[in-house]
Amino acid sequence: MQIPEIEFSRCKVDSAYRINLPVSIVRAVGWITGSDAIKACLVLLSADRCRLLSASALEKHSNLQAMASRINGGLSIAESDPLEMGDEADIGLAFRLAPIEIKPPQPLRRIAFPEPIATAMQLQGGTSHVAAMIFRGHIEFWTIELVRTSVNKPIADLV
């Protein structure tokens, strides 16, 4: 029996909410190349989990394009009734898709979590860690708490 290996790394979040991407994670996706900064985006999948996507992946997926259009449409609405409240999930949608840059130098690459995503994930600059891993061909970042709770169910219940 062969046990699968998982690309996984614990990354320290610095005081500016930046992390260094592990070389093994960068190599596993194949699109983070060259010596220049790379445009990308973070998609907040849940309060404990986000996914790093290339700019071309964002352009290729109709659901992400629709999400970006919905965000842009909601943000560009002219002033409304001052007592009218929007739905929190709709307003929060704007926090769930964030453009970022993957910055050199090689072989390490660095990203900064935008403040809304860092806040949603409850990251504390200088003291928090995130788990970086490859899931279905994408780089994901999980809070350490999510890693812990994901293995909380007894293994006998899973097999």
C-alpha positions in Angstrom: 0.0 0.0 0.0 1.3 3.4 -0.9 0.5 6.3 1.5 -0.1 9.6 -0.4 2.2 12.5 0.4 0.5 15.9 1.1 2.2 19.2 0.3 1.8 21.0 3.6 3.7 23.7 5.4 3.1 25.8 8.4 3.8 29.5 7.6 4.3 32.3 10.1 2.3 35.4 9.4 4.5 38.5 10.0 3.3 41.9 11.4 2.3 43.1 7.9 0.2 39.9 7.4 2.8 38.5 4.9 4.0 34.9 4.5 6.7 33.3 2.6 5.4 30.6 0.3 7.2 27.3 0.7 9.3 26.4 -2.4 7.7 22.9 -2.5 4.2 24.5 -2.6 5.2 27.0 -5.3 6.7 24.2 -7.5 3.7 22.0 -7.1 1.3 24.5 -8.9 3.7 25.4 -11.7 2.3 28.8 -12.6 4.4 30.8 -10.1 7.4 31.4 -12.3 9.8 34.1 -13.4 11.5 36.8 -11.5 8.8 39.5 -11.5 5.8 40.0 -9.2 2.8 38.0 -10.3 -0.8 39.2 -10.2 -3.1 36.8 -8.5 -6.1 36.8 -6.2 -7.2 35.3 -2.9 -10.7 33.8 -2.6 -12.0 33.5 0.9 -13.8 30.2 0.8 -14.9 30.3 4.5 -13.7 32.2 7.5 -10.9 29.7 8.0 -9.9 28.9 4.5 -8.8 30.8 1.4 -7.4 29.8 -2.0 -4.7 31.4 -4.1 -5.6 31.7 -7.8 -3.7 33.0 -10.8 -5.1 35.9 -12.7 -5.7 33.6 -15.6 -7.8 31.2 -13.4 -9.9 34.2 -12.4 -10.5 35.1 -16.0 -11.4 31.4 -17.0 -14.0 30.7 -14.4 -17.5 32.1 -15.0 -18.5 31.8 -11.4 -15.5 34.0 -10.3 -16.3 36.5 -13.0 -19.9 36.6 -11.9 -18.8 37.1 -8.3 -16.5 40.0 -9.3 -19.3 41.6 -11.4 -21.7 41.3 -8.5 -19.2 42.8 -6.1 -18.4 45.7 -8.5 -22.2 46.2 -9.1 -22.9 46.4 -5.4 -20.0 48.8 -4.7 -20.9 51.2 -7.5 -24.6 51.7 -6.4 -25.3 55.4 -5.8 -26.3 56.6 -2.4 -29.4 55.0 -1.0 -31.8 55.4 1.9 -29.5 56.0 5.0 -31.7 53.5 7.0 -31.7 50.8 4.4 -29.5 47.9 5.5 -28.0 45.5 3.1 -27.7 41.8 3.7 -24.4 41.0 5.5 -23.6 38.1 3.3 -23.9 40.3 0.2 -21.9 43.1 1.7 -19.3 40.6 2.9 -18.9 39.2 -0.6 -16.7 42.2 -1.4 -14.2 40.9 1.3 -14.1 37.4 -0.2 -12.3 38.2 -3.5 -9.1 40.2 -3.2 -6.4 41.0 -5.8 -2.8 40.4 -4.5 0.7 40.2 -5.9 3.1 37.3 -5.4 6.4 39.0 -4.9 9.9 37.7 -5.4 12.8 37.1 -4.6 13.3 33.5 -5.7 13.2 30.8 -4.7 10.9 32.1 -2.0 7.8 34.1 -2.9 5.8 36.3 -0.6 2.2 37.2 -0.4 0.3 39.6 1.9 -3.1 38.7 3.2 -5.4 41.7 2.5 -6.7 43.1 5.8 -10.4 41.9 5.3 -9.2 38.4 4.7 -6.7 38.5 7.6 -9.5 39.8 9.8 -12.0 37.1 8.8 -9.4 34.5 9.4 -8.5 36.1 12.8 -4.8 36.3 11.9 -2.7 38.2 14.3 0.3 39.7 12.6 3.6 38.5 14.1 2.0 35.6 16.1 -0.3 33.6 13.9 0.5 30.8 11.5 -1.4 29.4 8.5 -1.2 26.0 6.9 -0.3 26.2 3.3 -1.2 23.2 1.2 -2.1 21.9 -2.2 -5.7 20.9 -2.6 -7.0 19.8 -6.1 -4.2 21.6 -7.8 -4.6 24.9 -5.9 -2.7 26.5 -3.1 -4.9 26.9 0.0 -4.3 28.6 3.3 -6.1 27.2 6.4 -6.1 28.6 9.9 -4.4 26.3 12.3 -7.7 25.9 14.1 -9.3 24.5 10.9 -6.5 22.0 10.5 -7.1 20.9 14.1 -10.9 20.6 13.7 -10.6 18.8 10.4 -9.1 15.9 12.2 -11.3 16.0 15.2 -13.7 13.3 14.2 -12.5 9.9 15.4 -10.7 8.0 12.6 -12.8 4.9 13.3 -15.9 6.8 12.1 -14.2 7.6 8.8 -13.0 4.1 7.7 
